[in-house]
């Protein structure tokens, strides 16, 4: 697939490809040499049994990798933190327990995604001059008990929490786990109704 993408001119530092579960070593080198990024969607790949993307070999070769959640047809929750957790666990299956750390995958999920979007100088890290984007998670509950010695690691090694606070561009969008500025219940009811119609073979 990497050779075909090259023939079509679909490689470059302004391009990213989703999934990439079939890349061989030559393809990985093509992506690395052209600055092409990858959006890794592990839950979708697992649900569809399409394969395991060679994320750690890609990273070692210099390929930029970010995390994606794919679409609702093959990822029902779109839970970004859970996606990063699955990415780490999948890489450990192929690379060994020490082959992929929490911090490796958190970097993929933050800075990797920012670079894939061509926004590495604006987002993806907490630094002066960057967007005021961040999420805060409570790790003092039952699900994270015993992980106080490394709360960062607990984000991926323990229960995948819902964000207690989410800030985008300095605006607080989630406060104490509640989405602000949106009446969520009518949207959920409409969504459930559409999903039921689709499941029954009707038009949404």
Residue, then its C-alpha position, 0 to 999 in steps of 0.5 A: x500500500x505504501x508503494x501505491x500511495x507513492x505512485x499516486x502522490x499521496x505521501x508528504x508532510x501534509x498527508x496522513x493515512x488512517x490505520x496503516x495495518x498493512x505497512x511493511x518495512x519498505x512502506x514504513x521507510x517511505x512514510x518516514x522519508x517523506x514526512x507522512x503521518x499515520x492516524x492509528x485507530x486501534x479499537x476499530x482495527x480490533x473490532x474489524x479484525x483488520x490487523x495491528x498497526x506496527x506503531x513502535x517500528x514506525x516511531x523508531x523509523x521516524x514516522x509521526x503517529x497520532x491517535x484516531x478513534x475512527x467512525x461510529x460504525x467501528x468505534x462506539x464510544x469515541x473515548x480518546x483516552x481509552x483509544x490511547x490505552x488500547x494502542x499501548x496494550x496492542x503494541x505490548x502484544x507485539x513488542x513485549x511488556x517493556x516495548x511501549x510505555x504510557x508516556x510513549x503513547x501519550x506523546x503519540x496521542x498529543x504531540x503526534x496528533x498535532x503534527x499530523x494535523x500540521x499544527x505542531x506549533x499551536x497544539x499538542x503540548x502545554x507550552x507558552x504560546x500554544x493553545x490553552x487546551x487541556x483535560x484534567x482527570x480525577x485519579x483519587x477514586x476507586x478505579x485508580x487506587x494504588x496508582x498515586x505513585x504515578x498518576x500519569x501512568x494510571x491514565x492508561x493503566x487503570x480505568x479510562x476515566x471521563x474528563x473532569x475538566x476539558x479546556x479548549x482555547x481557554x474555554x471550559x467545555x467540561x466542568x466536573x464531568x458535565x458538558x457545558x453550554x449544551x442541553x444534552x438530553x434532547x440530543x441523546x434522545x434524537x440520537x437514540x431514535x436515529x440509531x434505532x431506525x438505522x438498526x431497523x433498516x430505515x432511513x435516519 
